Amino acid sequence: MSWVYLILAGLFEIGWPLGLKLSQTTPHKYAYISVAIVSMAISGVFLWMAQKTIPIGTAYAIWTGIGAVGTLTIGILFFQDSASIWRLLSALLIVVGIVGLKLAH
């Protein structure tokens, strides 16, 4: 169950930068700042739950990796962020690292 908590933590980790971005690009500034704050809190709780059985370094690296690659993907798909080959290859390296940490556990 800890791995499920960790994946949920990573997905909610995507929510706070998305909330902050939307607070800058829509008229609903305070609503999206609230979304960001709630996402941070939920993400932290799930990370805390995951760390009960997953080593802290593994949990933290996977949590931030999911957040980073997920946010990068949303930026490319919805905010016209660059999808250069170097950005995509770098994201792939993060994913390979996440899989490696899971397999090494």
Sequence and secondary structure as in RCSB ss.txt:
>XXXX:A:sequence
MSWVYLILAGLFEIGWPLGLKLSQTTPHKYAYISVAIVSMAISGVFLWMAQKTIPIGTAYAIWTGIGAVGTLTIG
ILFFQDSASIWRLLSALLIVVGIVGLKLAH
>XXXX:A:secstr
 HHHHHHHHHHHHHHHHHHHHHHHHSS HHHHHHHHHHHHHHHHHHHHHHTTTS HHHHHHHHHHHHHHHHHHHH
HHHS     HHHHHHHHHHHHHHHHHHHH 
